[in-house]
C-alpha cells in the first residue's frame, strides 16, 4: 500500500496543508433505478446538480455508470492468462452506479460532502468513501 508523503514548502517550516483525494462509490439496486419514475429520476438528478454546484472545487469528477449489462470483467484463467467474460466481477443485489472524486482535507470533510449525495439517504443504496493512494 502506498503511503502519502508531504513536505513543507522549500525553505520554510510551515505546516503542510495537503488535500487528499477520495473516491466515493455510489451503490444501489439497479432494478430500483431502472423502475424509478421519471419524476424521481429528475428529482435525484436535481439533487446531484445542487451538490455539484454548491461544493465547487471540492468535486474533481462525477459520473453515472452504464447499466451492468454493459460490464465486462477480466480475470486470470487456470493458466494465468487474462480471461474476459461479460458481466460484473461480483454478482450482488447492489451495484456501483456512479462515483464522485472529492478533494477534501480529511475523511470527515469527505464524509460530510458524500452524505449529501442523494443515494446516501436512499432506502435502496448508499455510498462508500475511500482515500485515493498518493504516488510516492
Contact map, one row per residue, 1 for C-alpha under 8 A:
1110000000000000000000000000000000000000000000000000000000000000000000000000000000000000000000000000000000000000000000000000000000001000
1111000000000000000000000000000000000000000000000000000000000000000000000000000000000000000000000000000000000000000000000000000000001111
1111100000000000000000000000000000000000000000000000000000000000000000000000000000000000000000000000000000000000000000000000000000001111
0111110000000000000000000000000000000000000000000000000000000000000000000000000000000000000000000000000000000000000000000000000000001111
0011111000000000000000000000000000000000000000000000000000000000000000000000000000000000000000000000000000000000000000000000000000000101
0001111100000001010000000000000000000000000000000000000000000000000000000000000000000000000000000000000000000000000000000000000000000000
0000111110000001000000000000000000000000000000000000000000000000000000000000000000000000000000000000000000000000000000000000000000000000
0000011111011111000000000000000000000000000000000000000000000000000000000000000000000000000000000000000000000000000000000000000000000000
0000001111111101000000000000000000000000000000000000000000000000000000000000000000000000000000000000000000000000000000000000000000000000
0000000111110000000000000000000000000000000000000000000000000000000000000000000000000000000000000000000000000000000000000000000000000000
0000000011111000000000000000000000000000000000000000000000000000000000000000000000000000000000000000000000000000000000000000000000000000
0000000111111100000000000000000000000000000000000000000000000000000000000000000000000000000000000000000000000000000000000000000000000000
0000000110111110000000000000000000000000000000000000000000000000000000000000000000000000000000000000000000000000000000000000000000000000
0000000110011111000000000000000000000000000000000000000000000000000000000000000000000000000000000000000000000000000000000000000000000000
0000000100001111100000000000000000000000000000000000000000000000000000000000000000000000000000000000000000000000000000000000000000000000
0000011110000111110000000000000000000000000000000000000000000000000000000000000000000000000000000000000000000000000000000000000000000000
0000000000000011111000000000000000000000000000000000000000000000000000000000000000000000000000000000000010000000000000000000000000000000
0000010000000001111100000000000000000000000000000000000000000000000000000000000000000000000000000000000010000000000000000000000000000000
0000000000000000111110000000000000000000000000000000000000000000000000000000000000000000000000000000001111000000000000000000000000000000
0000000000000000011111000000000000000000000000000000000000000000000000000000000000000000000000000000001111000000000000000000000000110000
0000000000000000001111100000000000000000000000000000000000000000000000000000000000000000000000000000111100000000000000000000000000110000
0000000000000000000111110000000000000000000000000000000000000000000000000000000000000000000000000000111100000100000000000000000011110000
0000000000000000000011111000000000000000000000000000000000000000000000000000000000000000000000000011110000000000000000000000000011110000
0000000000000000000001111100000000000000000000000000000000000000000000000000000000000000000000000011110000000000010000000000001111000000
0000000000000000000000111110000000000000000000000000000000000000000000000000000000000000000000011111000000000000000000000000001110000000
0000000000000000000000011111000000000000000000000000000000000000000000000000000000000000000000011110000000000000000000110000111100000000
0000000000000000000000001111100000000000000000000000000000000000000000000000000000000000000001111100000000000000000000100000111100000000
0000000000000000000000000111110110000000000000000000000000000000000000000000000000000000000001111000000000000000000000100001110000000000
0000000000000000000000000011111110000000000000000000000000000000000000000000000000000000000011100000000000000000000000000001100000000000
0000000000000000000000000001111111000000000000000000000000000000001000000000000000000000000011101000000000000000000000000000000000000000
0000000000000000000000000000111111100000000000000000000000000000000000000000000000000000000000000000000000000000000000000000000000000000
0000000000000000000000000001111111110000000000000000000000000000000000000000000000000000000000000000000000000000000000000001000000000000
0000000000000000000000000001111111110000000000000000000000000000000000000000000000000000000000000000000000000000000000000000000000000000
0000000000000000000000000000011111110000000000000000000000000000000000000000000000000000000000000000000000000000000000000000000000000000
0000000000000000000000000000001111111000000000000000000000000000000000000000000000000000000000000000000000000000000000000000000000000000
0000000000000000000000000000000111111101100000000000000000000000000000000000000000000000000000000000000000000000000000000000000000000000
0000000000000000000000000000000000111111100000000000000000000000000000000000000000000000000000000000000000000000000000000000000000000000
0000000000000000000000000000000000011111110000000000000000000000000000000000000000000000000000000000000000000000000000000000000000000000
0000000000000000000000000000000000001111111000000000000000000000000000000000000000000000000000000000000000000000000000000000000000000000
0000000000000000000000000000000000011111111100000000000000000000000000000000000000000000000000000000000000000000000000000000000000000000
0000000000000000000000000000000000011111111110000000000000000000000000000000000000000000000000000000000000000000000000000000000000000000
0000000000000000000000000000000000000111111111000000000000000000000000000000000000000000000000000000000000000000000000000000000000000000
0000000000000000000000000000000000000011111111100000000000000000000000000000000000000000000000000000000000000000000000000000000000000000
0000000000000000000000000000000000000001111111110000000000000000000000000000000000000000000000000000000000000000000001000000000000000000
0000000000000000000000000000000000000000111111111000000000000000000000000000000000000000000000000000000000000000000000000000000000000000
0000000000000000000000000000000000000000011111111100000000000000000000000000000000000000000000000000000000000000000000000000000000000000
0000000000000000000000000000000000000000001111111110000000000000000000000000000000000000000000000000000000000000000011000000000000000000
0000000000000000000000000000000000000000000111111111000000000000000000000000000000000000000000000000000000000000000011000000000000000000
0000000000000000000000000000000000000000000011111111100000000000000000000000000000000000000000000000000000000000000000000000000000000000
0000000000000000000000000000000000000000000001111111110000000000000000000000000000000000000000000000000000000000000000000000000000000000
0000000000000000000000000000000000000000000000111111111000000000000000000000000000000000000000000000000000000000000110000000000000000000
0000000000000000000000000000000000000000000000011111111100100000000000000000000000000000000000000000000000000000000000000000000000000000
0000000000000000000000000000000000000000000000001111111100000000000000000000000000000000000000000000000000000000000000000000000000000000
0000000000000000000000000000000000000000000000000111111100000000000000000000000000000000000000000000000000000000000000000000000000000000
0000000000000000000000000000000000000000000000000011111111100000000000000000000000000000000000000000000000000000100000000000000000000000
0000000000000000000000000000000000000000000000000001111111100000000000000000000000000000000000000000000000000000000000000000000000000000
0000000000000000000000000000000000000000000000000000001111110000000000000000000000000000000000000000001000000000000000000000000000000000
0000000000000000000000000000000000000000000000000000001111110000000000000000000000000000000000000000011100000000000000000000000000000000
0000000000000000000000000000000000000000000000000001001111111100000000000000000000000000000000000001111000000000000000000000000000000000
0000000000000000000000000000000000000000000000000000000011111100000000000000000000000000000000000001111000000000000000000000000000000000
0000000000000000000000000000000000000000000000000000000000111110000000000000000000000000000000000001110000000000000000000000000000000000
0000000000000000000000000000000000000000000000000000000000111111000000000000000000000000000000000111100000000000000000000000000000000000
0000000000000000000000000000000000000000000000000000000000001111100000000000000000000000000000000111000000000000000000000000000000000000
0000000000000000000000000000000000000000000000000000000000000111110000000000000000000000000000001110000000000000000000000000000000000000
0000000000000000000000000000000000000000000000000000000000000011111000000000000000000000000000011110000000000000000000000000000000000000
0000000000000000000000000000000000000000000000000000000000000001111101000000000000000000000000001000000000000000000000000000000000000000
0000000000000000000000000000010000000000000000000000000000000000111111100000000000000000000000001000000000000000000000000000000000000000
0000000000000000000000000000000000000000000000000000000000000000011111100000000000000011000000100000000000000000000000000000000000000000
0000000000000000000000000000000000000000000000000000000000000000001111100000000000000110000000000000000000000000000000000000000000000000
0000000000000000000000000000000000000000000000000000000000000000011111110000000000000110000000000000000000000000000000000000000000000000
0000000000000000000000000000000000000000000000000000000000000000001111111000000000000111000000000000000000000000000000000000000000000000
0000000000000000000000000000000000000000000000000000000000000000000001111100000000011111100000000000000000000000000000000000000000000000
0000000000000000000000000000000000000000000000000000000000000000000000111110000000011111100000000000000000000000000000000000000000000000
0000000000000000000000000000000000000000000000000000000000000000000000011111000001111000100000000000000000000000000000000000000000000000
0000000000000000000000000000000000000000000000000000000000000000000000001111100011110000000000000000000000000000000000000000000000000000
0000000000000000000000000000000000000000000000000000000000000000000000000111111111100000000000000000000000000000000000000000000000000000
0000000000000000000000000000000000000000000000000000000000000000000000000011111111100000000000000000000000000000000000000000000000000000
0000000000000000000000000000000000000000000000000000000000000000000000000001111110000000000000000000000000000000000000000000000000000000
0000000000000000000000000000000000000000000000000000000000000000000000000001111110000000000000000000000000000000000000000000000000000000
0000000000000000000000000000000000000000000000000000000000000000000000000001111111000000000000000000000000000000000000000000000000000000
0000000000000000000000000000000000000000000000000000000000000000000000000011111111100000000000000000000000000000000000000000000000000000
0000000000000000000000000000000000000000000000000000000000000000000000000111100111110000000000000000000000000000000000000000000000000000
0000000000000000000000000000000000000000000000000000000000000000000000000111100011111000000000000000000000000000000000000000000000000000
0000000000000000000000000000000000000000000000000000000000000000000000011110000001111100000000000000000000000000000000000000000000000000
0000000000000000000000000000000000000000000000000000000000000000000000011100000000111110000000000000000000000000000000000000000000000000
0000000000000000000000000000000000000000000000000000000000000000000011111000000000011111000000000000000000000000000000000000000000000000
0000000000000000000000000000000000000000000000000000000000000000000111111000000000001111100000000000000000000000000000000000000000000000
0000000000000000000000000000000000000000000000000000000000000000000100111000000000000111111000000000000000000000000000000000000000000000
0000000000000000000000000000000000000000000000000000000000000000000000011100000000000011111000000000000000000000000000000000000000000000
0000000000000000000000000000000000000000000000000000000000000000000000000000000000000001111100000000000000000000000000000000000000000000
0000000000000000000000000000000000000000000000000000000000000000000000000000000000000001111110000000000000000000000000000000000000000000
0000000000000000000000000000000000000000000000000000000000000000000000000000000000000000011111100000000000000000000000000000000000000000
0000000000000000000000000000110000000000000000000000000000000000000000000000000000000000001111100000000000000000000000000000000000000000
0000000000000000000000000011110000000000000000000000000000000000000000000000000000000000000111110000000000000000000000000000100000000000
0000000000000000000000000011110000000000000000000000000000000000000100000000000000000000000111111000000000000000000000000000000000000000
0000000000000000000000001111000000000000000000000000000000000000100000000000000000000000000001111110000000000000000000000000000000000000
0000000000000000000000001111010000000000000000000000000000000001111000000000000000000000000000111110000000000000000000000000000000000000
0000000000000000000000001110000000000000000000000000000000000111100000000000000000000000000000011111000000000000000000000000000000000000
0000000000000000000000111100000000000000000000000000000000000111100000000000000000000000000000011111100000000000000000000000000000000000
0000000000000000000000111000000000000000000000000000000000111110000000000000000000000000000000000111110000000000000000000000000000000000
0000000000000000000011110000000000000000000000000000000000111100000000000000000000000000000000000011111000000000000000000000000000000000
0000000000000000000011110000000000000000000000000000000001111000000000000000000000000000000000000001111100000100000000000000000000000000
0000000000000000001111000000000000000000000000000000000011110000000000000000000000000000000000000000111110000100000000000000000000000000
0000000000000000001111000000000000000000000000000000000001000000000000000000000000000000000000000000011111101100000000000000000000000000
0000000000000000111100000000000000000000000000000000000000000000000000000000000000000000000000000000001111101100000000000000000000000000
0000000000000000001100000000000000000000000000000000000000000000000000000000000000000000000000000000000111111100000000000000000000000000
0000000000000000000000000000000000000000000000000000000000000000000000000000000000000000000000000000000111111110000000000000000000100000
0000000000000000000000000000000000000000000000000000000000000000000000000000000000000000000000000000000001111111000000000000000000000000
0000000000000000000000000000000000000000000000000000000000000000000000000000000000000000000000000000000111111111100000000000000000000000
0000000000000000000001000000000000000000000000000000000000000000000000000000000000000000000000000000011111111111110000000000000010000000
0000000000000000000000000000000000000000000000000000000000000000000000000000000000000000000000000000000000111111111000000000000010000000
0000000000000000000000000000000000000000000000000000000000000000000000000000000000000000000000000000000000011111111100000000000000000000
0000000000000000000000000000000000000000000000000000001000000000000000000000000000000000000000000000000000001111111110000000000000000000
0000000000000000000000010000000000000000000000000000000000000000000000000000000000000000000000000000000000000111111110010000001010000000
0000000000000000000000000000000000000000000000000000000000000000000000000000000000000000000000000000000000000011111111011000001000000000
0000000000000000000000000000000000000000000000000010000000000000000000000000000000000000000000000000000000000001111111010000000000000000
0000000000000000000000000000000000000000000000110010000000000000000000000000000000000000000000000000000000000000111111111000001000000000
0000000000000000000000000000000000000000000100110000000000000000000000000000000000000000000000000000000000000000001111111100000000000000
0000000000000000000000000111000000000000000000000000000000000000000000000000000000000000000000000000000000000000000011111101111000000000
0000000000000000000000000100000000000000000000000000000000000000000000000000000000000000000000000000000000000000011111111100111000000000
0000000000000000000000000000000000000000000000000000000000000000000000000000000000000000000000000000000000000000001011111110110000000000
0000000000000000000000000000000000000000000000000000000000000000000000000000000000000000000000000000000000000000000001111111110000000000
0000000000000000000000000000000000000000000000000000000000000000000000000000000000000000000000000000000000000000000000001111100000000000
0000000000000000000000000001100100000000000000000000000000000000000000000000000000000000000000000000000000000000000000100111110000000000
0000000000000000000000000111100000000000000000000000000000000000000000000000000000000000000001000000000000000000000000111111111000000000
0000000000000000000000000111000000000000000000000000000000000000000000000000000000000000000000000000000000000000000000111101111100000000
0000000000000000000000011110000000000000000000000000000000000000000000000000000000000000000000000000000000000000011010110000111110000000
0000000000000000000000011110000000000000000000000000000000000000000000000000000000000000000000000000000000000000000000000000011111000000
0000000000000000000001111000000000000000000000000000000000000000000000000000000000000000000000000000000000000110010000000000001111100000
0000000000000000000001110000000000000000000000000000000000000000000000000000000000000000000000000000000000000000000000000000000111110000
0000000000000000000111100000000000000000000000000000000000000000000000000000000000000000000000000000000000100000000000000000000011111000
0000000000000000000111100000000000000000000000000000000000000000000000000000000000000000000000000000000000000000000000000000000001111100
1111000000000000000000000000000000000000000000000000000000000000000000000000000000000000000000000000000000000000000000000000000000111110
0111100000000000000000000000000000000000000000000000000000000000000000000000000000000000000000000000000000000000000000000000000000011111
0111000000000000000000000000000000000000000000000000000000000000000000000000000000000000000000000000000000000000000000000000000000001111
0111100000000000000000000000000000000000000000000000000000000000000000000000000000000000000000000000000000000000000000000000000000000111
